[in-house]
Amino acid sequence: MNSLSDIAAPIQDDLKIFRDFFKEQTDTDIYLLDKIMRYLLRQKGKEIRPTLVFMSARMFGEVDRRSYIAATMIELLHTATLIHDDVVDEADKRRGFLSINKLWRNKAGVLLGDFLLSKGLLIALDNEEYRMLQILSNAVKEMSEGELRQLKTAKLFNMTEERYFQIISEKTASLISACCECGASAATDNPDVAAAMKQIGMNIGIAFQIKDDLFDYGLDDVGKPKRNDIQERKVTLPLIKALENASFTESLTIRRLMKKRKKSDKEVNRIVEFVHKKNGLENAKTSMNAFADKALQQLQNLPVERGLEDFKNLVTFITNRKK
């Protein structure tokens, strides 16, 4: 499989311009805020979301200032949600660095998240990108609804496959969908193309989250806290699929284990072994690949100018990545 840097080679110049543009938009003369922002900018992620924006734009026109605005809005929003998540989860690390809330406490983390979110909205208004503002505002709403829905479901412990897909569509796929829709909207005025890319992005986003959920039940180190979902009592697709193949007694035992707030390593390993034994991983992978394949099939119906294979390779990377 090609690395992400290889796949993104055609838009490397655009990513460099984006990084400078992003830094410029987050400059501030407030000392503490500037210090935290410089620390934050050192924590470079995979940049999958900006890459999706530029590759979506490239398929239907030119990557230009509108594309950089879209990518910056999305990255600001995404970063804000990560910081707020760390505060809520009381996380100590993010991408191998100490988290903002660990270094500067929760209040600074909340305020920084608010700052980034407001900057994203202001960039849209300052540049009169009202359609992008609408797309991103809707994504924020759906992400919030998804998080609240997950909280309620976790408390009641009544997760179903239908509810699982609703939650990940809202809390994860909505933003990836916005990447594809904004990228297309930046490059073409064709509303049908933008609407199609929104749906394609939704399917990619669902596949993306299923892949993340598979990592928690994997046997290899993926650079993330292992078994987090299990310890936090989050019921995800691998477990849902495994329970479908279990007897009533087996299902009852595993559900009781999952409900425990503090699980021993032995209990966690028992849940993982159960998911493997009952083909939970394989069946979840089948679902993931079905969503990715659907996205690729939908692409065939669009008037793509260039970069179709690059976009396809990116989708393949998302479902085959190691972390």
N, C-alpha and C positions, 0 to 999 in steps of 0.2 A: 504493500500500500504506500502511495506517495505521502510524504509529510505535508503538513498544512502549509509550510513555507513554500514548498514546491508547487502545491495547488494554487496558492495565492500569488505566484510569481508574476502573472500578467497585470496584477493591480498593486505591486509593491510600491511603485511611485505614488499611487493614490493613498496608500496607507501611511506613507511618510508625510505627505501633505496633511492628511487627517490628524496625525499625532501633533503636528505643529499647530494646526487649527484648534484642536481640543485644548492644548496647553494655553493658547492665547485666550480662549473663551473663559478659562477658569482662573486667569490671573487676578489677584486681589492684593490690595495694599494693607489688609488686616494681617498683622504679623502671625498670629496663631493659625489663622485659616490658611495663610500662604505656606506655613511650615507643614501643616497636615497635608495640604495639596501636593507639595513636593514629595512627601513621603508616599502618598497615594500613587503618584505618577511613576514611581519606581516599580510598582507592582504590576508589571505588564502581563496581562492575561493572553489567551490564545487569539483574541480579536476576531472571533468567529462572527459576531454580529456586524461590525463594520465591514468585514469581508463579504457577508451576505448582501449588505446594502450596495456595495460597489459592483459586485458581480451581477446583481439584479439590474442595476442601472446600465451596466455595460452591454447587457443582452438586447437593450431596446434603444440605446442612444449613447450619449457621451457622459462620462463621469466628470462633473463640474462642481461649482460652488454649492449648488442645491444638494448634491450628493453628500458633500462634506458636512453641510448643515444637518441633514438627516442622520448621518452616522454619529455626529457629535451629540445630537439630541438623544439618540437611543443609548449611546454609551454613558451619558450623564445619568439617564434614568436607570439603566442597568446597575451602574455603580452605586447609586443612591439606595437601590433596593438591597444590594449586597451588604452595605454598611448597616442599614436598618435591621436586616436579618441577623447580623452578627450581634447587634445590641439585644435583640429579642432572645436569641439562642445563647447569649453570654459566651460567644465563641472567643477563643484566645488567639486563633491564627486564621489568616486568609492568604492563600497562594504562597505559603511558606514564610510569610511575614507575620509579626505580631499584629493583631487586629487594631483598628482605630480605637475601639472602645476599651481595649486592654491597655493601650498606651496613654490615651487622653480621657478615658472614662466615658460612660454612657451618654452624658449630656452633650459632649463634643461630637460623638458619633451621630446622635439624632440631628443636631444642628447642621453638621456637614452634609448629611443626607438631604435635609431640607434645602440647603444651599444649592446642591447639585441639581435637585429636581426643579427648583425655581429657575436656575440658569438655563436648563433645557427648554422650559416654557418661554423664557424671555428671548432666547435665540430665535425661536420660531416667530415670535411677535415682531422683533426688531427687523427681521428679514421678510415679514409679511407672508410667511409660509403657513397659511391658515389651514390648508388641507393636511399638511403634516402634523400640525398641532392637534387637529381633530383625531387623526390616526393614533398619535401617541397618547392623547388624553384618554381615548377609549381603551388603549392597552393598559394604562395605569389603573383604570377602573376595574378591568377584568382581572388584572394581577391581584389587586386588593381583595376582590370577591373570592378569587381562588384560594388565597391564603386563609381568609376567614372561614370558607367552606371546609378547608382541610382541618382547621382547628376544631370546628364543631364535630366533624366526622371522627377525628382522633379521640375526642372526649367521649363520644357515644360508642365508639368502636364498631361502627356499622358500615365500613367500606365495602362497596360492591365494584365490579368492573366498570359498570356504567358511570358510577360516581367518580371513580379513579380517573377515567378519561375526561370527564367534565372538569375536574380539578386541574389536571395537567394542561388541558387546553387553555384554561384561564391563566394559571400562575406562571407557566413557562412558554407555551406555544404562542400565546397572544403577542409577546414581544418579538419572537422570531418571525411571526407572521407580519408584524409591523415593519421589520427590517426589509422584507421582500416587497411589501406594498409601497413603502416610502422610496426604496431604491428605484422601483419601476416608475412611480409618480414623479420622481426627480428627472427622469429621462424622457418620458413620453406623456402626452396629454390624453392618451387613449384610456378611458375609464375601464374598458373591458379587460385590458392587459393588467392594470393595477388590481382589479378585483380577482382576476385569476391568480396573480402572484400572491395575493393575500391568502387564498386557499392553499396554494402550494406551500407557502411559509407555515401555515397551520399544520399541515401534514409533516413537514420537516421538523417542526417544533415538538410534536408529539413523539416522533421517533427519537429526537434528541433526549427528551426526558426519560423515555423508557431505557435508553442506553445508560443514562446516569443511575437509574434505579437498579439496573443489572450489576453495576459495579459493587453495590453493597453486599451482593451475594457471591461475588467472584472469589477466586482462590488466590489471586495475585495482588500485589501492592499496586494501587493505582494513584498513589500520591494524595489520597484523601483520607480523612479519618474513617477507618474501616468499621462497618457494621453500625454506622450512625442511625440509619433508618430503623434498624432492629432495636437498638437501645432506646430510641425516641418513640417507639411503638407505632411507627408509620407503616401502614399496610400498603405495599406497592404491587405492581403487576406480577413479578415473579412469585410472590407468596400467594396472590389471588389465584394464579394459574395452578400452583401446586395444590392448593386446597380443593380445587375442582376435581383432582384425581385421588383425593384422600377419602378414607372411610369416615364415618361419623365420629368414631372414637379418636382416630388420628387427628381429625380436624379440631375436635374439642380440646385435645391436649396442647396442640400448637397454639391455638387461640388463647388458651390460658397462659401459656408461656409469654406470648407477645404482649399480653395485658400487664405483665409485671413491670413495675417502674424501674427496678434495678435487677438486672439479669447477670448471672455468673457467666464466665467464659464458656463453661460447659453447656449452659442453657442456650446461649447464643449459637454455639456450634451445632447444637441439636436442631435448631431452626434452620440453619444454613444447610445441614445435611438433608433435612426433610425436603427443602425446596429443590435440591439437586436430585434427590431420589425420585421425586414425583414430577420430574421434567418441567419444573416451574421456569427455569432459565430458558430452556429450549422453546417452550411455548410463548414466553414473553418475547424472545428474539424473533419468532415468526411474526408476531403482531408488529414489532418494530419495523421489520423489513417490509411488511405489507404497506405501512404508512409511507415509508421512503419510496417504495416502488410506485405508489399512487402519485406522489409528488413528481416523480420522473416522467410518468405517463402523461400527466397534465401539461408538462412542459412541451410536449410534442405538438400541441395544438396552438402554440403561440408564435407570433411573427418575430422570432429571434434573429437578430442581425449578426451576432457573433458571441463567442464565449459559452456556447451551450455545453460543450464537453467539460469546460472548466467548472461550470456550475454543477454538473452531474458528479464530477470528481469530488466536489465539496460535500455533496449529500452523502456520497459513499464514505468519505472520511468521517463524517458525523456518526455514522452507524458502526464504523469499524475502529474508531479511536480507542486508544489504550487508557486514556484518562480524561 
